[in-house]
Amino acid sequence: MSLVSQTDDPEERIDETTTWPDLAISLYDRLTGRNAEITYEFEDMEVDVPSGTGDDADHAHWRVDGTLRVTTREQD
């Protein structure tokens, strides 16, 4: 869910992201077409990734140590 400040000028609007998925979508939308790159560097990060949303979901244990780059560009 995003909260948007009230203004008539879209360039002056400030979006306040309240969830991680919204943040990812917002970043991708803003960077697409700008040949942008986001670089994340992880050092011994460990994450238990659920297979679903239920209480009884299985989890995969991921260990991330390295760099993740997210780039955006328009298709030819």
N, C-alpha and C positions, 0 to 999 in steps of 0.2 A: 504494500500500500504506500502510495506517495502522497504527501501533503504539499499542496502548491499554494504559494502566496498569491493573493488577489491583486492583479494588475492587468491593465489592458495591453501593455507592451510585452509580447512574448520574450523579448530579449532581456527584460528585467525580472522575469519570473524566477523564483528560487524554489527548486524542488528539494524537499526533505525526505530522504529515503528512510523507511522504517524497517525494512527486512533485507537480508543478504541477497535473495533472488532479485528483488527490485533494484538493488544497487548494481548487480551485474548487468541487468537489462539496461538500466539507465546509462552506465558507462559505455556499453557496446553501442547503444543508439547515438550517444554524443560523439563517439570516436569514429564511427563508420563514415567512410568518405573523406577522412582527414589524414589517411595514411599514418595513423597513430600506433604506438606500441606501448604496452604496459608490461613491465618486468617485475616478477615476484621472485625473491630469493628466499629459499628455505634452508634451515640448518637443523637437521634431526627433528623435523616436525612429524608428529604421529597423530593420525586421525582414524577413528572408527567410523566407517562409512556404512550406514544402514541400507539394507536391501529394499526397504519399504518404510511406510510411515506408522505402522502398527506397533504396539508395545512388544510384540513377540518377533519383531524383525531380526533376521540374522545380520551380523556386522562383519565387514571385511576390515582388517587392520592394515592401514597403509602407512608406510614410512616414506617421507619425502625429504630428500637431501639434494638440492640442486636449484636450477633456475627454470621457471615457467614464463614463457613470453606469449602474450596475447596481442596479435596484430590485427588491424582492420584495414581493408581496402575495398574499393568498388570492383565488381567483376567486369572483365572486358566484354 
